[in-house]
Amino acid sequence: MARRHNEDVPSITSASDAQSRLIDKKEREYLIQMAIRVVCFVGFAFIDHPIRWVLLLGAIILPYTAVVISNSSIRNKGDGPSPFGGSTTAVENKQRAISSESSED
């Protein structure tokens, strides 16, 4: 049986990476940022210069940014709406279109 030409065929190039590869990438990024945090703490302890307060600030802020950056790297384009907002769903877009059409009348 021959395949019709107008059928949609899934493309393997649009497939996402394996979950294990994504987790490895997330762990690597997190470990690098935590290593930088350790360097900030050591620098704060041993440097007697006003820059030590910048190092302390970096050591305090890095855990938050490390988690946010690591978790955001898992999401790919087309994974659906973001849990952080900022994107709309198809239903919301349709509701807006309907409301704008009714307001024009």
PyMOL commands that set and color helices and strands:
alter all, ss='L'
color gray80, all
select helices_A, chain A and resi 12-14+19-46+51-72+90-104
alter helices_A, ss='H'
color red, helices_A
deselect
rebuild
show_as cartoon
